[in-house]
């Protein structure tokens, strides 16, 4: 039955806060109907909003940016709080809308909410359309030859690559058809998303510009300046060699298809190995969503239940030292302080700090995952959980538990001059490269010259890595023998 072209369509934004390459927006625009752009602040228990305090800061600025973009096209963002179904039904009644369009979510809570909403709206003869927009693949469709989900990344990558190039991204409409009278909106400031007293996010703006424009500028700068050499350079945290797109992807300010498209046609300028390696990073995000779609408890339960019997120490003092970047291992402390200062951490360092927490300190990976959720601006329910389980050895296609990073050697290999450590651990700034990753081995004369007193101006190591490694392997072997 044809819908009345004068009746509005509600365009429900979630983690797709952009106008460019937005499938639901394009469909709503092509329908010819007036559009009501809507963002709902759902209850925290729904698990569909920002994952933590750092991402709440980002969300505030992203919603401001989205509203500005809509106003340039004769639209305006409507903000509402409450259970999504109740908000939608009230808005349908008020506006006379006969359709609701949205882009699919793939996290467990979001998926279950959307299924229920679609069923209820269709019972009321409301057109409810969802679109595959946030991923390059649909997790329910990309399966192994046996019809089962992928459990190993490399075959998943081959399948994704073999599925052909994604469809070209869609440009944002130049103008939107507004409704004659938009419903009343809540005030974004009243949501109190950014921190106030204290403003611990004060340094975030040194690094980030939330919103669609910021995302496209990050992509442009990366393709022009850092894609060439990416395969090698991305492991060195002092080098500006990563895309920095993860926060924009987490809230959907840019689509993976748009990012993928930006790497096309560059083979004459950029080595193919760099392009493929970068695309594989996009595919890891896809794989993570594939896992969480088929294993909804990915963030709370070991993928490999053999690890359920692992004896964690969970020492609260050790966890606090790790959290504050006061472990006595400079590369670990630099990473944790970068996280607090900018809401982000270099990917190589994420692996180092996660390995240190799980294996040197024997703290349950779920505690680390929860801290990252709260402090990362790029917090992502699938990526975060899959990556922590990968390091822990308990996940799908995981790194073996017995692969235990030596934080000193990792620092010396990937931050050889100590530039990264000096940036985020200023009390070590005057220490030379020879001892920057092992100040606990420096002679007293060297420490004195650098103004360092171990145990006072900078902590002594909270564990001996060699002993901690042996302790972790013994616990792992006990778990394996009991299985």
N, C-alpha and C positions, 0 to 999 in steps of 0.2 A: 504494500500500500504506500503510495507516494506521500511524502511528508510536505506539510505546508511550508513553502519557502519563506514565509514571513515570520515563522516561529524560530526562535534562536536555538543554536546548538551550544551546549556548555563544553568548553574545551578545558579539561581538567589537567592542569600541570602537576607533575610530581617531581621525579628526578630527571626532568627533561627541560630544564629552564633555559630554553633557547627558541628562536624563531627559525633559524637556519636548519635545513634538513630535519624537520620535525614532521613525521608522518601524520600524526593526529591533526596538527595544525593545517597541513596541506589539504587533508581530506575535508576538514571543516570549511576551509576557504573555498575549495572547489564545489562544495555543496551549494554555494550561493546564499546560504542563510546567514543571518546576523550571528556574531560570535560573542559569547560571554567567557572571557578568560578567567579561570578560577584556580586558586591555590588553597588547599585545605590544610590547616595545622591539625593533624590527627592526634589523638591521645598518645602519650609516650609508649603505652603498652602495645600499641599497634606496631611499633617498630619500623614505621615507614617514613619517619622524619629524619632530621640530622642524627647521626649515630652518637655524637658526643658534643661537648661544649665547644671545641674548636670548630667543628663543622657547623654548629649553630651560628657562630660568628660569620662564617662564609655564606650561609643561607640568607642571612639578613641582607648582605650586600648584593647577593645574586638576585634576590627578589626585587630589590631597588632597581637593579640594572634591567631586569626583565620588564618591569613596569615602564621604565623610560623607553625601551624599544617598542613596546606596545603603543605608547602614546604617540610616537612618531608615525605610527600607522593607523591612527584614529581609534585606538583601543585603549583599554585600561585594565590592570589586573585587579580582580576582586579577591580579597582575603577573607577567609572564614575559619572558625575553629569548631571542632567537634567531631563526632563520629561521622565518617565520610558519607555513609548512606543517609543519615539524617540531614546533613548539610545539603546533599544533592537533592533530596526530596523537597526540602523547604525552598530551595532555589528554583526547582522546576515549577513548583506551585506559584511562586511569586512572579516568575518571568514568563511562564507559559512555554518554556522550552520543551521540545519533543525529542531531543537527542542529547546524548553525552558521549564525547569522544575522549579517549586517552591512549597513552602509550604504555605497553605492558611493563609490569615489574616482575622480577624473577626471584626475589628473596622470599622466604617461606611465608612470613606474615603478610607481605604485600600481595602475594599470589592468592592466598586464602581470602583476604578481604575483597579483592577484585572479582573473584569467582562469585562470591555471595552477592556483591553489588550488581553484577551483570544479570544474575538470575532474578533479583528483585525488581530491577528496572524493566526487564522484559515482561515480567508479570503485569506491570502497569502500562504496557504498550509503549514504553519509552525505548527509542532506538539506542542501543548501547554498543559501541564499536571500539575495539581495542586493536592496537597496531604493534607490530614488531619493529621497534625503533632504537632500542638501547643497546642491542648487540648485533653482530654480523650474522649470527645464526640463531635459530630457535632451538633451545635445549631439548624440547620435546621431539624434535624432528631429526637432528643430527645424531645418528646412532651407529653402532658398530654393525658389521655384517650379520651378526647374530641377533640384532634388534635390541641390544643392551646398551646402557650408557658407557661412554668412554671412561676408563680408569687410569689411563696412561697418557701423558701429554703428547708425546711424539706422534702416535697414531691419530690423536685428535687434530694436531696441527696439519698432518697430511690430508685428513678428511676435509678440514676447513679450507685448506689451500686448493684441494681438488674440486671443491664445490664451485670454483670459478670466482672471478672478480665480483665484489659487491656491486650492486646497482649504483650508478653515479648519484652523489648526494643532491638533494633538492634545495634550491635557493629559497630564501624567505620571501613571502609575498610582499610586494611593494606597499600594499594597502589592505587593510582588513575592513570588512563590513561591520560596523558597530551596531549594537541594539539602540533603539530609540531612547531607552532609559536603563542604564546599568544599575543593578542592585547595589545597595549600600555595602561598603567594604569596611572591614576592621582596619585599624591603624597599625602599620607594621611596628612602629616604635613601642606600642603597647604590648607587643609580644616579648620584648626584652630579651632578644636573642644574643646580642653581644654582651660581653662582661662589662661591668661598670666600675665597681670598687672592690678589688683592684682591677685595673684594665690590663690583664696579663697578655692580651692580644695586641698590645701597642706596637710591637715590631712586625706584625704580620704584613702590614702594608708596605714594608720595605721590599718584600718579595712578591706579593700577590696583588692582582687586580681582578677580583671576582666579577663574573659576568661573561656574556658571550663575546664581547669585544676583547676582553682580556685573554680569553681562550684562543681566539683567532690570532692575536698578536703573538702569544707563546708559540703557536704552531708555525707561524711564518718565521719567527726568529730561529726556531729549531731547525727547520728545513734548510734555511739559508746558511746557518752558521755551525750547526753541530751534527747534522745527519751524516755528513761525510766524516768517517772515523769513529762513528758511534759504537761499532762492535768492540773496539778496544777501549776507547776513552770512557765509556759509560761506567766502568768499574772504579774510576778514580774520583773520589768525592770532592777533591779540590778543583777539579776541572768543570767548567760550565758545559757539560756534555750530555745531559739528559733533557728530555723534552719538557719536563715540569707540567705536563698536561693532566696528571692524575687527579688533582682536585676538581678541575673543570669537567673531567669525565665522570667523577663521582656524583655530581649533581646534574649531569647532562647538559652542561653549557656548550658542549661540542659533541658531535656524534662520532663513534668509531669509524663510520663510513667516510665522514669528512676527513678524518686523520689519514685513513688508508688512501683516500683519493689524492691527498697532498704528496704522497710518495710515488705516484705514477709518473712515468715519462722522465725520470731523472737519471736513467742508466748511463747517459753520456757524461754526467757530472759526478755522480755518486756511485761508488762501488756497489755492486749487487749485494755483496755480503752485508753491508751496512743496512741496506733497505730491508733485506730479509730478517736480519736480527731485530730491527725495530718492529717490524710487523709481528714477529714472534712474541714481543712484549704485549702487543695488543691482543694476540691470541691467548696469552696466559690469562688475561682478564676474562676472555671468553670461556676458557677452560674452567676457571674458578666458578663462573656462573653455571656452567654445565654441572659441576659437582654439587653446588648448593641446591640447584633445582632438583636433582635426583637424590640428594642426601641432605634434607632440610636441617639436620642437627649438626651441620658442619662446624658451627662456631661453639658448640657446647659439648660435643661427644667425639671421641677418637674415631676417625674413619676406620682405622684398624683396631678392633677391640682388644687385640692382644696387649695393647698398651694400657688397658684399663687397670691392670694390676701393678703398674709402675709406682714405686715408692718415692713420692715427691717429698722434699724437705720443707719447702714453703716457709723458709725463715723470713719473718717480717722485716727484720733489720736489713737483711741482704736485699730484699725487694725494694725497700725504701732507698738504699744506697744506689741501686740500679736506676730507680725512677728519677732520682735527683742528679744523676751523672756524677756520682762520687764513689766509684768502684776502685779507683786507683789504676785503672787501665785506660790510657788516654783516648784510644779510638772509640771505646765504648762510651766513655763520658762525653766525648765530643758529639756523638750521635744523639745521646739522650738530651743534651743541652740544645742541640739544633732543633730537636723535636719540640722542646718547650718554647724556644724563642720564635720559631717560624711555623710551627704546626706541621712540620714536614721533616723527613729524613731521607738522605740518599739511600738508594736501594741496596747497594753493597753493604752499607753500614747497618741497614735494617737486619740483614742476615747475621751480621757479626753480633749485634746487641741481643738478638733473639737467641742465637746459639749460646751466648754467655749466660743469659737468664736461665735457659732450660737446662743446659748441660754443666756449666761451671757452678751455678748456684742451685740447680735442681729445683727450680720453682716451676710450678705447673704452667704450661703454655697458655692456658686459658686466662691466667692473670695478666700475662703480657698482652694477649689479644684484647682484653678489656681496656687496658691502659692505652693502647694504640687507638682503639675506637674513640676514646674520649679526647685524645690530644692531637690526632691527625686531622688536618683539613681535608685530606683525601680519603677519610675513613670509608671503607666499602665493605659491606657484609660478606661478600663472596671472596674478594681478593685478600682481605685481612685474615679471614679464617683459613683459607686454603694455604696462604703463605706461612702462617704460624705452624700449621700442621705439617707443612713440607719440611720446615727446619726441625721440628720435633721428631720427625721420622714416623709419625702416626698417620699421615695423610695419604691420599692417592698419589702414586708415582713419587713418593717422598724421597728426600735425601736420607740415606741410612743414618740411624741414630749415632752410629760410631764415627760418623764424619763430624768431628768436633773442631770448630775453628779455634786456632790459637790467636787470641786477640793481639798479641805483640807482633807476631809474624804477619798477620793480616794488615795491621797498621803499617808495618815497614814495606810491605809489598804494594799496597794501594794508596798510601799517603807517604811516599818515601822522604819527601822534604819536610813533612809535618805541617804543611800549610792549612790543612783542614783542622787539625788539632789546635793549632794556634788561634784559629778564628773563633772556635767555640770553647776552648779551655784557656783563657787568657793568662792564668797563673803560670802556665808553662811556656809562655810566649818567648822568653829569652833562652830557652833550652835549645841546644844545637840538635841537628838531625840525628846524630849518633844515639842520643838518649831520649829523644822526644817521645818514643813509644815504650821506653823502659826506664822511666826516671828512677825507679826503685833500684836500678843497678848503677846509677851515676855516682861517681866519687863525690864526697862532701864538698870538695873545692868547686866542682862544676855546679853543684846545686846552689852553693852560696853565691857564686857569680851570677846565677840566674834568679836569685832572690827566692829560692824555693826551700821550704822546710817541710819535709815529708811528715805527714801526720798532723800538720798545722795549716800550712797554706795549700797543700794538696794531699789527699789521703794516700796512705800506703795501700797496696792491693788487699782487698777484703778476702780474697782466697788465693792460694797458690795454684796456678793453672794446671801444672802437672799432676798435683794431688787431686784437684777437682776432677780432672779428666778421668783418672783412675777410679774415683768414687762413682762417677756417672756410668762408666762402662760396667762396673760391678753391679750396679742397680739394674742396668739394662740386661745383663746376662742372667741375673736372678729372675727377671720377668720372663725372659725368653725360655729359660729352663722350666719355669712353672707352667708355661703355655702347653 
